[in-house]
Amino acid sequence: MPLSAKVTTDHEVIERWVRDRGGHPASVKPVQENGGHGLLYIDFPNHPARELLTRTSWEEFFERFERDRLAFLYQERTSTGLTSRLFRIVSRERSYS
């Protein structure tokens, strides 16, 4: 089975995909405490760098997602047919086809 990725900006699709995999919206803690926000991310159970993440609400996540004109690149299944957690939060301005 070939690996295939999808790209979406649909909030319901993103939230469902994340919840189905036990994840939560988050951001990466900024390196410097300058009042800024870290990159948007998804916090999954047993994430190896969990201490670097701060959970956020879906409302805040999608507010930043829209403000920064982002898209969600994701995979439904691995090449062996297992549920995949592979994702990236990317710019809408770039082509991913």
Secondary structure, DSSP 8 states (H G I E B T S, - for coil): -----EEE--HHHHHHHHHHTT-EEEEE--SS-SS----EEEE-TT-TTGGGEEE--HHHHHHHHHHTTEEEEE-SB-TTS-B---EEEEETTS---
